[in-house]
Amino acid sequence: MSRASRTVGVLRVVTSDDEEFLGTHGRILEAELGITTVTRAIPDQPRGVHDDASFAAASSKIPVLARELNDQVDALLISCAADPGLEAARRLCSVPVTGAGSAAAAVALALGTRIGVLDLTPQTPVSVTSVLGDRLIASLQPEGVHETADLLTASGFEACLRGGDELVAAGADVVMLACTGMTTIGLAEPLRERLGLPVVDAVRTGGLLAARF
């Protein structure tokens, strides 16, 4: 099978009736990587993954979706930087399963030595910290941003830009976006231009690895 014809299943961790919104990550990957995507979202989590309880709930739902899509795709991407259900999904599936968070963290290490992380939550996900280790030099949750919906506002976007400034001031030479909602709002490119540093987008990074390996 040629790379161009590869099909990647995109597993979203936010519940919505808005198909246009849910398909955002898949459309980005299709446009940039020349692949086909199939998007599925977990049920009953309109606020996505934003704390321990919502992470635990998503961790039980993602493997179910992964198993359902396994025979329809060449690879799967969990489109959440916390990588809920990643190991369980890998055990259930015969195709490769990539977690956006761990994938982005690994690529960040390839680009620099002092990684700054923009988070959705007060604590950086273990999926990221376990990869970055002591090369994680700073992390922060943008002011007023507590869940995915907060990113969809002008004030949320501006808070993310200011957060990037703070990470650079703390010594970061690479910034990683540890929330896939930051892909939805198109944060990576304006932040890259603003900072003059590599900015690692978790959806794009995870999608690239799922599409190519």
Backbone bond lengths (Angstrom), bond angles and torsions (degrees), N, CA, C in turn:
res aa  C-N    CA-C-N  psi(-1)  N-CA   C-N-CA  omega(-1)  CA-C   N-CA-C  phi
1 M - - - 1.468 - - 1.527 109.31 -
2 S 1.314 116.71 131.52 1.459 119.93 -179.24 1.515 110.06 -72.78
3 R 1.321 114.52 156.02 1.454 118.10 179.43 1.525 111.42 -61.81
4 A 1.340 116.81 -36.84 1.454 120.39 -175.92 1.520 112.47 -64.33
5 S 1.336 116.64 -24.75 1.456 119.30 -176.68 1.527 112.72 -97.29
6 R 1.313 117.37 6.98 1.449 121.46 -176.69 1.529 110.77 -66.23
7 T 1.316 116.13 140.47 1.461 121.77 178.84 1.523 109.43 -112.97
8 V 1.328 115.82 126.93 1.465 121.98 -178.85 1.525 108.99 -115.94
9 G 1.316 116.57 129.20 1.453 121.57 173.50 1.516 109.92 -84.49
10 V 1.318 117.30 126.24 1.466 122.97 -179.38 1.524 107.97 -105.44
11 L 1.315 116.23 116.70 1.461 122.38 -176.83 1.521 109.16 -100.63
12 R 1.337 116.48 110.31 1.458 122.32 -178.81 1.528 109.98 -91.61
13 V 1.336 116.03 144.58 1.462 120.27 -177.61 1.527 112.32 -106.79
14 V 1.313 116.29 16.18 1.459 120.98 175.54 1.522 108.11 -122.80
15 T 1.329 116.29 134.52 1.464 121.75 -179.11 1.521 109.65 -90.53
16 S 1.331 116.33 133.64 1.460 120.27 179.56 1.521 109.65 -158.38
17 D 1.337 115.75 148.78 1.462 121.42 172.49 1.522 111.21 -87.67
18 D 1.325 116.48 -4.92 1.462 122.03 -178.06 1.526 109.09 -87.37
19 E 1.315 117.04 96.65 1.462 121.11 -177.30 1.525 111.91 -64.62
20 E 1.322 116.45 -31.61 1.462 120.34 177.87 1.527 110.02 -62.07
21 F 1.321 115.66 -45.35 1.468 120.85 178.05 1.524 111.17 -64.02
22 L 1.325 117.17 -48.09 1.463 120.26 -177.36 1.521 111.81 -62.43
23 G 1.323 116.94 -32.55 1.457 119.98 -176.57 1.514 115.14 -83.69
24 T 1.335 117.22 1.05 1.465 120.46 -175.50 1.527 112.21 -56.39
25 H 1.318 117.71 -49.16 1.468 120.34 -176.46 1.522 111.15 -64.73
26 G 1.314 116.85 -41.95 1.453 119.97 178.67 1.513 111.99 -62.79
27 R 1.323 117.69 -42.06 1.465 120.52 179.80 1.522 111.33 -64.34
28 I 1.321 117.24 -38.42 1.466 120.43 177.21 1.519 110.05 -60.76
29 L 1.314 117.08 -46.13 1.462 120.91 -178.46 1.526 111.40 -66.83
30 E 1.309 116.82 -39.64 1.463 119.97 177.92 1.524 110.89 -61.59
31 A 1.325 116.86 -45.04 1.456 121.34 -177.44 1.526 112.48 -66.99
32 E 1.325 116.29 -37.78 1.459 119.89 -173.95 1.529 113.57 -90.78
33 L 1.330 117.49 -25.68 1.464 120.50 -173.90 1.519 113.66 -114.32
34 G 1.318 118.32 -8.48 1.451 120.69 179.67 1.515 113.34 67.90
35 I 1.319 116.95 35.54 1.457 121.76 -179.20 1.519 109.71 -114.62
36 T 1.312 115.87 174.60 1.458 122.43 171.52 1.518 107.84 -106.04
37 T 1.318 117.35 140.72 1.462 120.25 177.96 1.525 110.46 -124.55
38 V 1.319 114.24 153.55 1.463 122.65 172.92 1.524 105.92 -127.82
39 T 1.323 117.30 120.91 1.458 121.37 -175.93 1.526 111.00 -104.14
40 R 1.336 115.03 135.20 1.457 121.69 172.97 1.529 108.10 -134.38
41 A 1.320 116.74 146.98 1.465 121.52 -179.75 1.518 110.14 -122.61
42 I 1.330 115.80 145.57 1.459 120.31 176.97 1.524 109.71 -70.35
43 P 1.321 118.37 153.51 1.461 121.32 -179.80 1.533 113.00 -84.73
44 D 1.312 115.20 157.42 1.473 123.27 165.82 1.516 114.62 62.99
45 Q 1.330 117.68 30.59 1.468 120.18 174.72 1.530 110.52 -137.15
46 P 1.331 117.52 68.59 1.467 120.39 -178.41 1.524 113.50 -65.05
47 R 1.325 116.84 -19.32 1.470 120.01 178.19 1.526 111.93 -97.39
48 G 1.321 116.87 4.90 1.454 120.47 176.52 1.516 113.15 69.94
49 V 1.330 115.96 -149.24 1.464 122.93 177.93 1.524 107.89 -107.17
50 H 1.328 116.07 115.62 1.464 119.97 -174.62 1.527 112.96 -142.13
51 D 1.347 118.13 -1.90 1.459 121.16 177.29 1.530 108.43 -159.97
52 D 1.325 116.67 -178.24 1.465 119.95 -175.98 1.528 112.50 -61.63
53 A 1.324 116.30 -40.44 1.465 119.52 -177.47 1.524 111.41 -66.89
54 S 1.323 116.97 -43.57 1.466 119.44 -179.51 1.534 110.77 -70.25
55 F 1.331 116.78 -31.23 1.466 119.98 175.23 1.529 110.47 -65.51
56 A 1.326 116.63 -44.98 1.462 120.21 179.86 1.527 111.00 -62.42
57 A 1.338 116.14 -41.42 1.464 119.55 178.99 1.520 110.80 -63.42
58 A 1.321 116.98 -45.00 1.461 120.60 179.92 1.525 111.43 -65.04
59 S 1.332 116.01 -33.67 1.467 120.08 -178.94 1.525 112.19 -64.17
60 S 1.332 116.74 -27.28 1.464 119.92 178.07 1.528 111.93 -85.30
61 K 1.330 117.49 -22.26 1.464 121.72 -175.78 1.534 112.97 -91.71
62 I 1.326 116.59 -35.64 1.469 120.12 -176.67 1.535 112.25 -59.18
63 P 1.345 120.53 -45.56 1.469 118.95 179.49 1.527 113.49 -59.29
64 V 1.328 116.82 -32.29 1.464 120.75 177.94 1.518 110.22 -64.61
65 L 1.336 116.77 -46.65 1.456 120.86 177.64 1.522 111.11 -63.44
66 A 1.326 115.39 -41.91 1.468 119.66 -178.89 1.523 111.02 -60.30
67 R 1.305 116.30 -44.28 1.468 120.22 179.89 1.523 111.31 -64.06
68 E 1.344 116.98 -38.41 1.458 120.95 179.37 1.528 111.92 -63.96
69 L 1.344 116.90 -34.76 1.453 121.05 -176.93 1.524 113.56 -90.89
70 N 1.305 117.75 -13.24 1.457 122.38 -171.23 1.530 113.78 -47.57
71 D 1.330 117.42 -45.18 1.459 120.86 -175.30 1.529 113.31 -83.06
72 Q 1.330 117.05 -2.08 1.463 120.29 -177.25 1.523 113.20 -105.27
73 V 1.340 117.19 -8.22 1.467 120.65 -172.29 1.520 111.07 -134.33
74 D 1.324 115.20 168.45 1.458 121.68 176.62 1.524 112.47 -94.75
75 A 1.325 116.42 -20.55 1.469 121.94 179.68 1.524 107.83 -162.95
76 L 1.318 115.78 162.60 1.463 121.95 -179.16 1.522 110.23 -127.19
77 L 1.319 115.81 143.68 1.460 122.28 175.64 1.514 108.92 -123.42
78 I 1.335 116.75 122.96 1.461 121.12 171.31 1.526 106.12 -84.76
79 S 1.327 115.54 108.96 1.456 120.74 -172.41 1.526 110.52 -86.84
80 C 1.324 114.33 64.60 1.464 122.66 178.01 1.512 107.15 -155.07
81 A 1.318 117.90 130.91 1.458 120.88 -176.09 1.522 113.54 -69.41
82 A 1.329 117.83 -15.74 1.462 120.66 177.12 1.531 112.11 -83.74
83 D 1.333 117.54 -8.23 1.477 123.08 178.03 1.531 113.26 54.55
84 P 1.328 119.22 46.67 1.472 118.96 -179.12 1.530 111.66 -63.15
85 G 1.318 115.64 134.14 1.455 120.73 175.41 1.505 115.48 72.44
86 L 1.322 118.12 13.01 1.472 120.73 -174.35 1.521 112.64 -60.59
87 E 1.320 117.67 -53.63 1.458 119.68 -175.89 1.528 111.67 -65.01
88 A 1.330 117.29 -39.35 1.460 120.13 178.40 1.524 110.82 -65.14
89 A 1.325 116.83 -40.18 1.464 120.15 178.23 1.520 111.12 -63.69
90 R 1.316 116.85 -39.46 1.467 119.76 178.58 1.523 111.69 -63.74
91 R 1.317 115.87 -36.73 1.467 118.71 179.15 1.525 111.46 -67.54
92 L 1.318 117.02 -30.79 1.462 121.18 -175.71 1.528 113.39 -87.31
93 C 1.336 116.60 -19.71 1.461 119.99 -169.84 1.528 112.53 -108.59
94 S 1.312 114.72 149.74 1.464 120.73 175.72 1.520 111.85 -94.01
95 V 1.340 117.45 -13.32 1.468 120.90 177.39 1.526 108.96 -97.80
96 P 1.342 117.73 159.35 1.465 119.83 177.96 1.531 111.62 -62.62
97 V 1.327 115.97 140.93 1.470 121.94 176.38 1.524 107.52 -121.71
98 T 1.320 116.31 122.88 1.463 122.48 -178.60 1.524 109.69 -110.59
99 G 1.325 116.42 137.37 1.461 121.65 173.24 1.518 109.25 -98.82
100 A 1.323 117.34 130.44 1.461 120.68 -176.58 1.527 112.50 -59.99
101 G 1.334 117.42 -37.21 1.458 120.05 -176.87 1.508 114.03 -68.86
102 S 1.328 116.61 -52.47 1.467 119.74 -178.83 1.520 111.11 -66.47
103 A 1.332 117.60 -34.21 1.463 120.88 178.02 1.527 110.56 -64.42
104 A 1.329 116.42 -46.25 1.459 120.04 -179.42 1.521 111.69 -65.14
105 A 1.326 116.55 -38.73 1.467 119.86 178.98 1.524 111.06 -63.00
106 A 1.327 116.72 -41.39 1.466 120.36 179.71 1.524 111.22 -63.96
107 V 1.325 116.66 -41.25 1.459 119.74 178.85 1.530 111.11 -69.15
108 A 1.324 117.06 -36.79 1.465 119.78 176.82 1.522 111.03 -58.06
109 L 1.327 116.50 -39.18 1.466 120.30 178.36 1.523 112.04 -65.55
110 A 1.320 116.04 -28.35 1.468 119.35 178.75 1.523 111.80 -76.22
111 L 1.334 116.70 -14.86 1.459 120.84 -175.11 1.521 114.26 -104.72
112 G 1.319 117.38 -16.54 1.458 119.06 -177.26 1.509 112.76 -166.08
113 T 1.318 115.86 -177.83 1.466 121.36 -177.02 1.522 113.08 -117.15
114 R 1.335 117.08 -13.83 1.462 121.13 -179.03 1.526 107.55 -128.74
115 I 1.302 115.78 99.87 1.455 120.80 -171.34 1.522 110.59 -96.64
116 G 1.316 116.43 127.91 1.455 122.58 172.21 1.514 109.12 -106.17
117 V 1.322 116.75 139.60 1.464 121.41 -174.04 1.517 111.08 -121.62
118 L 1.332 115.53 128.25 1.458 121.93 170.22 1.522 107.96 -92.67
119 D 1.324 116.64 121.66 1.457 122.56 -173.86 1.520 111.64 -109.67
120 L 1.328 115.14 163.69 1.457 121.64 169.05 1.524 110.71 -94.44
121 T 1.322 116.03 -22.87 1.461 122.87 -175.39 1.530 110.35 -119.61
122 P 1.335 117.90 164.61 1.468 119.30 -179.29 1.519 113.64 -61.12
123 Q 1.334 117.01 -28.21 1.458 120.58 179.97 1.520 110.38 -114.23
124 T 1.324 116.58 136.80 1.458 121.47 176.91 1.529 109.63 -65.79
125 P 1.335 118.51 136.46 1.468 120.14 -178.57 1.531 112.91 -58.17
126 V 1.315 116.08 145.77 1.467 121.45 177.77 1.520 110.86 -58.75
127 S 1.326 117.44 -32.55 1.462 121.15 177.80 1.521 111.50 -56.16
128 V 1.316 116.33 -28.45 1.463 122.08 -179.83 1.528 111.33 -93.56
129 T 1.325 117.15 -49.39 1.471 119.66 -176.90 1.523 112.25 -63.17
130 S 1.324 117.27 -33.06 1.467 120.03 -178.99 1.522 111.54 -67.63
131 V 1.308 117.10 -24.98 1.466 121.51 178.13 1.527 110.78 -88.61
132 L 1.323 117.04 -43.88 1.465 120.27 -174.53 1.520 113.37 -74.23
133 G 1.325 117.95 -33.23 1.463 120.21 -179.61 1.515 111.54 56.64
134 D 1.333 116.52 -136.24 1.462 120.02 -175.33 1.528 113.30 -78.87
135 R 1.330 116.92 2.44 1.465 118.99 174.83 1.535 111.84 -88.33
136 L 1.313 116.75 -0.81 1.459 121.58 168.94 1.528 107.08 -82.31
137 I 1.315 116.70 107.21 1.468 118.80 -173.59 1.524 113.24 -101.78
138 A 1.329 116.73 -17.14 1.466 119.76 178.72 1.519 109.11 -163.43
139 S 1.326 115.39 146.26 1.458 120.58 174.63 1.515 107.97 -146.95
140 L 1.321 116.70 152.42 1.455 119.63 177.55 1.521 110.54 -158.62
141 Q 1.304 113.74 155.38 1.452 123.65 173.50 1.522 106.93 -100.79
142 P 1.335 119.19 119.74 1.466 119.76 -178.35 1.526 111.57 -55.81
143 E 1.303 115.68 144.72 1.462 121.38 -177.04 1.524 111.19 -57.74
144 G 1.326 115.88 127.74 1.453 121.10 176.92 1.516 115.07 80.70
145 V 1.334 117.68 2.26 1.466 121.97 -178.91 1.526 108.51 -106.09
146 H 1.317 116.91 112.44 1.460 121.80 -176.49 1.521 113.29 -124.79
147 E 1.322 117.78 -18.42 1.455 122.02 177.76 1.523 108.50 -155.11
148 T 1.329 115.96 172.61 1.456 120.83 -172.26 1.524 112.85 -55.03
149 A 1.334 117.41 -39.96 1.465 120.32 -177.30 1.524 112.36 -60.13
150 D 1.327 117.33 -30.16 1.465 120.52 -179.34 1.524 112.05 -66.42
151 L 1.331 116.05 -25.53 1.458 119.99 -179.71 1.523 112.16 -73.15
152 L 1.307 116.75 -20.52 1.459 121.22 -174.25 1.524 112.60 -85.03
153 T 1.325 116.60 11.48 1.459 121.88 178.79 1.527 109.84 -110.51
154 A 1.326 116.40 156.95 1.459 120.43 177.99 1.528 111.15 -61.20
155 S 1.332 116.15 -38.57 1.465 119.38 -179.65 1.528 110.97 -67.78
156 G 1.331 116.99 -35.32 1.459 120.39 177.31 1.516 111.72 -65.29
157 F 1.314 116.59 -42.20 1.463 120.94 178.68 1.527 110.59 -62.48
158 E 1.315 116.75 -47.03 1.463 120.79 179.67 1.527 111.27 -62.83
159 A 1.341 116.73 -37.03 1.462 119.91 178.09 1.524 110.87 -63.45
160 C 1.320 116.83 -36.72 1.464 120.50 177.75 1.526 111.29 -66.19
161 L 1.321 116.76 -40.93 1.463 119.99 177.25 1.527 110.94 -61.60
162 R 1.319 116.31 -44.40 1.465 119.89 178.21 1.529 110.66 -64.66
163 G 1.325 116.34 -35.72 1.461 119.45 176.79 1.512 111.89 -60.88
164 G 1.326 116.77 -39.38 1.459 119.96 176.01 1.520 111.83 -60.27
165 D 1.317 116.40 -42.18 1.474 120.55 176.89 1.531 110.79 -57.80
166 E 1.333 115.97 -43.12 1.463 120.40 -178.46 1.528 111.44 -65.55
167 L 1.311 116.72 -38.29 1.468 119.53 179.70 1.528 110.91 -65.82
168 V 1.317 116.39 -40.64 1.470 119.77 177.25 1.527 110.19 -64.95
169 A 1.329 116.89 -40.91 1.463 120.42 177.88 1.522 111.40 -61.93
170 A 1.338 116.50 -27.91 1.465 121.08 178.61 1.525 112.46 -82.46
171 G 1.340 116.83 -3.58 1.459 120.20 175.14 1.512 116.28 110.20
172 A 1.322 118.84 5.73 1.461 120.47 -177.92 1.520 111.09 -67.29
173 D 1.346 115.74 138.77 1.458 119.46 171.36 1.531 111.67 -109.65
174 V 1.330 116.98 -3.52 1.465 124.23 170.96 1.521 106.74 -142.38
175 V 1.325 116.41 140.13 1.464 121.07 174.81 1.519 108.48 -114.08
176 M 1.329 115.78 129.01 1.457 121.69 176.12 1.522 109.66 -109.21
177 L 1.321 116.45 136.82 1.460 121.88 177.66 1.523 108.54 -93.88
178 A 1.326 116.81 105.28 1.469 121.49 -175.48 1.522 111.33 -94.33
179 C 1.309 115.33 41.89 1.467 121.88 174.03 1.515 106.85 -155.35
180 T 1.324 116.93 123.76 1.457 118.88 -177.47 1.525 111.99 -74.12
181 G 1.322 117.76 -14.79 1.452 120.03 171.78 1.520 111.96 -63.31
182 M 1.324 117.34 -22.37 1.459 121.26 177.00 1.524 110.98 -71.27
183 T 1.332 116.85 -22.21 1.458 120.56 171.03 1.517 109.58 -71.46
184 T 1.316 116.75 -43.39 1.458 121.86 -179.04 1.525 111.72 -56.17
185 I 1.336 117.43 -38.06 1.467 120.56 -177.69 1.524 112.49 -90.15
186 G 1.341 117.90 2.60 1.457 120.51 176.71 1.505 113.98 67.82
187 L 1.324 117.11 41.26 1.465 121.18 -173.69 1.522 113.92 -76.85
188 A 1.319 118.54 -34.01 1.468 121.10 -167.01 1.529 113.40 -57.70
189 E 1.327 117.84 -49.94 1.464 119.32 -173.64 1.523 112.89 -67.71
190 P 1.342 120.00 -48.06 1.470 117.72 177.22 1.527 112.89 -63.03
191 L 1.330 117.18 -32.56 1.458 119.43 178.20 1.528 110.17 -70.80
192 R 1.321 116.61 -38.37 1.471 120.80 177.20 1.527 110.89 -61.71
193 E 1.320 116.16 -43.39 1.465 120.48 178.94 1.521 111.15 -66.60
194 R 1.302 116.69 -37.75 1.461 121.65 -178.47 1.526 111.69 -68.33
195 L 1.336 116.38 -41.51 1.461 121.20 -173.29 1.525 113.75 -91.21
196 G 1.334 116.77 -27.54 1.460 120.01 -175.26 1.521 112.93 71.13
197 L 1.342 115.97 26.64 1.464 122.16 -178.60 1.530 109.15 -131.54
198 P 1.347 117.09 162.42 1.464 118.71 172.99 1.527 110.53 -62.62
199 V 1.329 116.09 136.06 1.465 122.77 174.42 1.522 106.88 -124.33
200 V 1.322 116.54 120.30 1.461 121.80 -174.20 1.526 109.49 -97.37
201 D 1.320 115.33 116.78 1.459 123.61 179.07 1.524 107.99 -91.08
202 A 1.322 117.46 123.19 1.468 120.74 -172.19 1.525 113.14 -66.45
203 V 1.326 118.41 -40.01 1.462 120.32 -179.76 1.521 110.78 -66.01
204 R 1.312 116.12 -47.99 1.468 119.46 -179.32 1.520 111.56 -62.57
205 T 1.324 116.48 -41.38 1.456 120.17 -179.63 1.519 111.17 -66.99
206 G 1.330 116.90 -49.84 1.454 119.96 178.74 1.513 112.27 -61.54
207 G 1.340 115.80 -39.24 1.463 120.05 178.83 1.503 112.05 -65.77
208 L 1.334 117.58 -39.72 1.455 120.84 177.81 1.513 111.70 -60.77
209 L 1.325 116.68 -45.11 1.464 120.10 179.53 1.528 111.45 -66.54
210 A 1.332 116.52 -39.67 1.461 119.41 178.40 1.523 111.22 -65.94
211 A 1.324 116.80 -34.16 1.452 120.86 -176.30 1.512 113.71 -79.94
212 R 1.307 117.20 -25.16 1.454 119.61 -170.13 1.521 114.64 -111.73
213 F 1.318 117.84 -14.74 1.477 118.49 -173.30 1.518 111.60 -128.51
